[in-house]
Each structure stands twice: as C-alpha cells, then as structure tokens.
C-alpha cells in the first residue's frame, strides 16, 4: 500500500529516509493471505470495531492476513484503526508474535508509531520485547520516541541489540537526530563505540541524518571512550584519559552543520522496511 494512503501521519516522515533508515533486513518468503469473512477488511480499514466484534463473535479468525501478508493486528496499525486494534489485541486468540513478510511484529509497529500506552498493554499481554535482529527498541529509537524507548528499556530491552548488519538502537537514535533519545540510550548502557558490519558508528548515522552537531558530539564521546579503553589496556590510570564531554542539554531546533560528504557506498543504508514502505515486501 502506498505510504500516501496511510491514514495516520506517523509513518509519512519516515518515507523521506526510507532508503537510509530501513529497518528490515530484506524480503522474506511471501505469506499466503488467509481467508477473511466478507467485509472484514472494510471494517478494519474504517475502524468499525463494533461490526468487527460481531464477526469475531461468529467465529472469524483474528489472525487472518491481508493480501500483502500483514496480520490483521498490524494492518489495523497501518490504517490508524485504533479501536479495531484494541479489539484485536485483547482477543485471546490473537497471536501477538505473528510477523509480516518483513519479519516485523505488532510491537515493532507500535514502537515506530510511538504508541506507548498500547505498547505497554501489548507487553502486559505477553508481546516479546527482545528478539533476534531488528527489535522494537530499534524502531522506537529511529523516530526519537523517548517514552516508548523508556518503556521498552524498563522491560529489559537489550540496549545494544545488533540488527543482522550490526546496527544498534543508538545508531537509529543518532539517525533520528534526537539528542534526548541518544542520551536515554547512553544512560542505559548504549555503547557509542560500536560499529556495524560496514564499519559505521553512531556518529556516521547522525551525519547521514543531517544532524551535524549531534554527529560532532558523538565523535567526541567515541574518542573519549576509546582513549579510556586504551588507558586500561596499557595499564594506565583510566582517569588520566580525556573525560567524555558533558551531555549537551536539548537545544531549540537549529540548522545542522553541513554533513560530511560520503560516497553512496559509504553512506549508511538498509533496505525494505515495511514500517516505512508498506508495499515493499
């Protein structure tokens, strides 16, 4: 489904960086669409929870999949059908860990949407916070959804969880340009020195997101952390190594410094995010 057809606007800003900030690791095998009762998807798309409740009471399966393989629960998020989402999420038959063809879960969709209260309720019902590969924390960080990220961390989200190519939530936070999001992850133990499989660190991702000042601050943090590690390896007193610069308070939005130029081969990039380009499975 084209991004322009999405009801809620929280997906749309991601479209501009979908090639640079894709969160899925490639197309998975297509999932056959399950049979749905007549009008099922009409009720979902139009957020007709009362009508859908009648279908469910008559035995309709809440786990049916849309024609592109999305489980009904995730389709409700895409459509901004929040009453339908709440209905499906509380149905005991709903599989909260069902994945779409990009291997994303409903909790990941809520994370990228910043739906903290619904994420909390889904976790209480058993939705998994940690998983191999991309995680809900990556998704929350990519949009700077601080409250959602804090919720996930409270539920033991792995702050340095690597994606299949080694990208961490901190790198996604840097891409978002949110200093507050970056600081939350650093305070939770995020490793600023980590590099992904292409050798890129959080500062590189900040530059890709045109957050030049944040990139400079992260570069200083990386240098200080590496100096402390070298001091430990050489047996020196780590306190003699340069201290990490104090975190800068959030500043009013300003035009970032010009980002360092990088070749297309060097620019951080992933591909195929269904949470961004929902028709690209």
C-alpha positions in Angstrom: 0.0 0.0 0.0 1.5 3.4 -0.9 2.6 5.5 2.0 0.3 8.3 0.9 -2.7 6.1 1.6 -1.9 5.6 5.3 -4.4 7.4 7.5 -2.1 8.4 10.3 0.8 10.7 9.6 3.4 9.0 11.9 4.6 6.8 9.0 5.0 9.6 6.5 8.1 11.3 7.9 9.9 8.0 7.6 9.3 7.8 3.9 11.8 10.6 3.2 14.6 8.5 4.7 13.3 5.0 3.9 16.4 4.1 1.9 18.8 5.4 4.6 16.9 4.2 7.6 15.2 1.0 6.5 14.6 -1.3 9.5 14.0 -4.7 7.9 16.7 -6.9 6.6 15.3 -8.0 3.3 12.3 -9.6 1.8 11.1 -12.8 3.4 9.1 -15.5 1.7 5.6 -14.4 0.8 2.9 -15.3 3.2 -0.3 -16.6 1.7 -3.3 -14.4 2.5 -5.8 -16.2 4.8 -9.5 -16.3 4.0 -11.4 -13.5 5.7 -15.1 -13.1 6.1 -16.9 -10.6 3.8 -16.4 -7.0 4.9 -13.6 -8.0 7.4 -11.1 -5.7 5.8 -13.7 -3.0 5.2 -14.3 -2.9 9.0 -10.6 -2.8 9.7 -9.9 0.0 7.3 -12.8 2.1 8.5 -12.2 1.3 12.2 -15.6 -0.3 12.6 -14.8 -2.1 15.9 -18.5 -2.9 16.7 -19.1 -4.5 13.3 -15.8 -6.5 13.5 -16.7 -7.6 17.1 -19.8 -9.3 15.6 -17.7 -11.2 13.0 -15.3 -12.3 15.7 -18.2 -13.5 17.9 -19.4 -15.5 14.9 -16.0 -17.3 14.8 -13.9 -15.1 12.5 -10.2 -15.7 13.0 -8.5 -12.5 14.3 -5.2 -13.8 12.8 -6.3 -13.6 9.2 -3.8 -11.8 6.9 -4.2 -9.0 4.4 -3.4 -9.7 0.8 0.2 -8.5 1.3 0.7 -10.8 4.2 0.2 -8.5 7.1 -1.6 -9.9 10.1 -4.9 -8.1 10.9 -3.5 -6.7 14.1 -0.7 -4.9 12.2 -3.0 -3.9 9.4 -5.0 -2.0 11.9 -1.9 0.0 12.9 -1.2 0.8 9.2 -4.8 2.0 8.8 -4.8 4.0 12.0 -7.8 1.9 13.1 -7.1 2.1 16.8 -10.4 0.9 18.0 -10.1 -2.2 15.8 -6.5 -2.6 17.0 -7.6 -2.6 20.7 -10.3 -5.1 19.9 -7.9 -7.5 18.1 -5.2 -7.0 20.7 -7.5 -8.1 23.5 -8.9 -11.1 21.7 -7.3 -14.2 23.4 -7.0 -15.9 20.1 -4.8 -13.2 18.6 -1.1 -14.2 18.0 0.8 -11.2 19.3 4.0 -12.6 17.8 2.7 -13.1 14.3 5.1 -11.5 11.8 4.6 -9.9 8.4 6.8 -10.8 5.4 9.5 -8.4 6.6 9.6 -10.3 9.9 8.2 -7.4 11.9 5.8 -7.7 14.8 2.9 -5.6 16.1 5.0 -4.3 18.9 7.6 -3.0 16.4 4.8 -1.2 14.6 3.6 0.4 17.9 7.2 1.4 18.7 7.7 3.2 15.4 4.3 4.8 15.8 5.2 6.0 19.4 2.1 4.3 20.8 3.5 3.9 24.3 0.3 3.0 26.1 -0.7 0.4 23.6 2.8 -1.0 23.6 2.6 -1.2 27.4 -0.7 -3.1 27.1 0.6 -5.5 24.5 3.7 -6.2 26.6 1.4 -6.9 29.5 -0.4 -9.5 27.4 2.9 -11.2 26.5 4.4 -9.4 23.5 8.1 -10.0 23.3 10.4 -7.0 23.8 13.6 -8.8 22.7 14.1 -10.8 19.5 16.8 -11.7 17.1 17.6 -9.0 14.5 15.7 -5.7 14.5 13.8 -5.0 17.7 11.1 -2.7 18.9 13.8 -0.6 20.5 15.5 0.0 17.2 12.1 1.1 15.8 11.3 3.5 18.7 14.8 5.0 18.5 14.6 5.6 14.8 11.8 8.1 15.4 13.0 9.5 18.6 10.1 8.1 20.6 11.7 8.6 24.0 8.7 7.4 26.2 8.3 4.3 24.1 12.0 3.5 24.4 12.0 4.0 28.1 9.1 1.6 28.4 11.0 -1.0 26.4 14.1 -0.5 28.5 12.1 -0.9 31.7 11.1 -4.3 30.3 14.7 -5.3 29.7 15.1 -4.4 26.1 18.7 -5.0 25.1 20.1 -1.6 24.6 23.0 -2.8 22.3 21.0 -5.3 20.4 22.5 -5.7 16.9 20.5 -5.9 13.8 21.6 -8.5 11.2 24.1 -6.0 9.9 25.2 -4.9 13.3 23.2 -1.7 13.5 22.2 -0.8 17.1 19.4 1.3 18.6 21.9 4.0 19.3 22.7 4.3 15.7 19.0 4.6 14.9 18.6 7.3 17.6 21.5 9.2 16.0 19.8 9.0 12.6 16.7 10.5 14.1 18.7 13.5 15.3 17.1 13.3 18.8 19.7 14.2 21.4 17.3 13.1 24.1 16.8 9.7 22.5 20.6 9.3 22.2 21.1 10.3 25.8 18.4 7.8 27.1 20.2 5.0 25.3 23.7 6.1 26.5 22.4 6.3 30.1 21.0 2.8 29.7 24.4 1.5 28.7 24.5 2.1 25.0 28.0 1.6 23.5 28.9 4.6 21.5 32.0 2.9 20.0 30.1 0.1 18.3 30.4 -0.2 14.5 28.1 -2.1 12.2 29.4 -4.6 9.6 30.1 -1.7 7.2 32.3 0.0 9.9 29.8 2.8 10.6 29.2 4.1 14.1 26.5 6.3 15.6 28.3 9.5 14.5 28.1 8.3 10.9 24.4 7.7 11.2 23.9 11.2 12.7 25.7 12.7 9.7 23.5 10.7 7.4 20.5 12.1 9.1 21.9 15.6 8.6 22.4 16.1 12.4 25.9 17.5 12.1 26.2 18.9 15.6 25.0 15.7 17.2 27.5 13.8 15.0 30.3 16.0 16.3 29.2 15.4 19.9 29.1 11.6 19.3 32.5 11.7 17.7 33.9 13.4 20.9 32.2 10.7 23.0 33.7 8.0 20.9 37.2 9.4 21.1 37.0 9.7 24.9 35.7 6.2 25.3 38.4 4.8 23.1 41.0 6.7 25.0 39.8 5.2 28.3 39.9 1.7 26.8 43.5 2.3 25.6 44.5 3.5 29.0 43.1 0.3 30.6 44.9 -1.9 28.1 48.2 -0.1 28.7 47.8 -0.3 32.5 47.5 3.5 32.9 45.0 5.1 35.3 41.8 5.5 33.2 41.2 8.8 35.0 44.1 10.2 33.1 42.4 9.7 29.8 40.3 12.5 28.4 36.9 12.6 30.0 33.8 12.3 27.9 32.3 15.7 27.3 29.2 16.5 29.3 25.9 15.8 27.6 24.6 18.9 26.0 21.1 20.0 27.0 18.5 19.8 24.3 18.6 23.0 22.2 16.0 24.6 20.1 15.9 23.3 16.6 18.7 24.8 14.5 20.1 24.2 11.1 22.7 21.5 11.5 26.3 21.9 10.3 26.8 20.7 6.8 27.2 16.9 7.0 30.4 15.3 5.8 30.2 14.2 2.3 30.2 10.5 1.8 30.0 8.3 -1.3 26.9 6.3 -1.9 28.9 3.2 -1.0 29.9 4.6 2.4 26.5 6.1 3.4 24.6 4.1 6.0 21.8 2.4 4.3 19.5 -0.6 4.7 16.5 -1.7 2.7 13.0 -2.9 2.7 11.2 -1.6 5.7 7.6 -2.4 5.8 7.1 0.1 8.6 8.1 2.8 6.1 7.4 1.4 2.7 4.5 -0.8 3.5 4.1 -2.0 -0.1 7.8 -3.1 -0.4 7.8 -6.8 0.7 
